[in-house]
Amino acid sequence: MDDIRDLYQEVILDHNRHPHNFRKMEHPDATLEGFNPLCGDHYTFYLRFDGDRIDEVSFEGSGCAISKASASVMSSVLKGKTRDEADRLFTLFTGIVTGKMDAVEHLDELGKLAAFVGVADYPVRVKCATLPWHTMHGALHGKDESITTE
């Protein structure tokens, strides 16, 4: 698990400094805003679909290193996934970082997302890591009201 914690720190810092897919998307099929009033994380997520597949994911906004890194990794991981696969990853990621699922049992399935396993050790940071996922999940399912962590 120490290797995962080292990876966690490295991935968080890298994706915070150089976020992937950090831009406003032109002509998205779904857009949703997410906000964490506790720490000020505020993002807008954009999705474009090709049939049942997520063709493109992007985001813009600002927040702490954990929320930005989570959004960045999520945006990369979800590209090309079906809606069902995205739902499965949402359940898996949120289950792992909230401590409701055992990360060790799902390391292969987590892939790059394994870097966030350590978030479960810091309950105050769970909302930071999951805000992008809850917002994406809302956009994926056609919600039109902003997502909030409160």
MOMOPE-V959124 format. One record per residue. N is the residue number from 1. RES is the residue in one letter. OMEGA is omega in whole degrees, -180 to 180 (NA if undefined). Layout:
# MOMOPE-V959124
n->N res->RES omega->OMEGA
n->N res->RES omega->OMEGA
This chain:
# MOMOPE-V959124
n->1 res->M omega->178
n->2 res->D omega->177
n->3 res->D omega->180
n->4 res->I omega->179
n->5 res->R omega->176
n->6 res->D omega->177
n->7 res->L omega->179
n->8 res->Y omega->-178
n->9 res->Q omega->-179
n->10 res->E omega->-179
n->11 res->V omega->180
n->12 res->I omega->-178
n->13 res->L omega->-179
n->14 res->D omega->-178
n->15 res->H omega->175
n->16 res->N omega->-179
n->17 res->R omega->-174
n->18 res->H omega->-176
n->19 res->P omega->177
n->20 res->H omega->175
n->21 res->N omega->-179
n->22 res->F omega->-179
n->23 res->R omega->174
n->24 res->K omega->179
n->25 res->M omega->174
n->26 res->E omega->175
n->27 res->H omega->177
n->28 res->P omega->174
n->29 res->D omega->180
n->30 res->A omega->179
n->31 res->T omega->176
n->32 res->L omega->-180
n->33 res->E omega->176
n->34 res->G omega->-174
n->35 res->F omega->174
n->36 res->N omega->-176
n->37 res->P omega->-179
n->38 res->L omega->-177
n->39 res->C omega->175
n->40 res->G omega->176
n->41 res->D omega->-177
n->42 res->H omega->-176
n->43 res->Y omega->169
n->44 res->T omega->-180
n->45 res->F omega->-179
n->46 res->Y omega->178
n->47 res->L omega->172
n->48 res->R omega->-176
n->49 res->F omega->169
n->50 res->D omega->-173
n->51 res->G omega->-179
n->52 res->D omega->-178
n->53 res->R omega->173
n->54 res->I omega->-177
n->55 res->D omega->-177
n->56 res->E omega->176
n->57 res->V omega->172
n->58 res->S omega->-180
n->59 res->F omega->173
n->60 res->E omega->-180
n->61 res->G omega->-178
n->62 res->S omega->179
n->63 res->G omega->-179
n->64 res->C omega->-178
n->65 res->A omega->-178
n->66 res->I omega->-179
n->67 res->S omega->-180
n->68 res->K omega->178
n->69 res->A omega->178
n->70 res->S omega->179
n->71 res->A omega->-179
n->72 res->S omega->-180
n->73 res->V omega->179
n->74 res->M omega->-177
n->75 res->S omega->178
n->76 res->S omega->-176
n->77 res->V omega->-174
n->78 res->L omega->-180
n->79 res->K omega->178
n->80 res->G omega->-180
n->81 res->K omega->173
n->82 res->T omega->177
n->83 res->R omega->179
n->84 res->D omega->178
n->85 res->E omega->178
n->86 res->A omega->177
n->87 res->D omega->180
n->88 res->R omega->179
n->89 res->L omega->176
n->90 res->F omega->-180
n->91 res->T omega->-180
n->92 res->L omega->-178
n->93 res->F omega->-178
n->94 res->T omega->177
n->95 res->G omega->-179
n->96 res->I omega->-174
n->97 res->V omega->175
n->98 res->T omega->179
n->99 res->G omega->-180
n->100 res->K omega->178
n->101 res->M omega->180
n->102 res->D omega->-178
n->103 res->A omega->-177
n->104 res->V omega->180
n->105 res->E omega->-173
n->106 res->H omega->-175
n->107 res->L omega->180
n->108 res->D omega->-179
n->109 res->E omega->-178
n->110 res->L omega->-177
n->111 res->G omega->-179
n->112 res->K omega->-178
n->113 res->L omega->178
n->114 res->A omega->180
n->115 res->A omega->-177
n->116 res->F omega->180
n->117 res->V omega->-178
n->118 res->G omega->180
n->119 res->V omega->-179
n->120 res->A omega->179
n->121 res->D omega->-177
n->122 res->Y omega->-174
n->123 res->P omega->-179
n->124 res->V omega->-179
n->125 res->R omega->-178
n->126 res->V omega->-180
n->127 res->K omega->178
n->128 res->C omega->-178
n->129 res->A omega->-175
n->130 res->T omega->180
n->131 res->L omega->179
n->132 res->P omega->-178
n->133 res->W omega->178
n->134 res->H omega->179
n->135 res->T omega->177
n->136 res->M omega->-179
n->137 res->H omega->176
n->138 res->G omega->178
n->139 res->A omega->180
n->140 res->L omega->-177
n->141 res->H omega->170
n->142 res->G omega->177
n->143 res->K omega->179
n->144 res->D omega->176
n->145 res->E omega->-180
n->146 res->S omega->177
n->147 res->I omega->176
n->148 res->T omega->-180
n->149 res->T omega->-179
n->150 res->E omega->NA
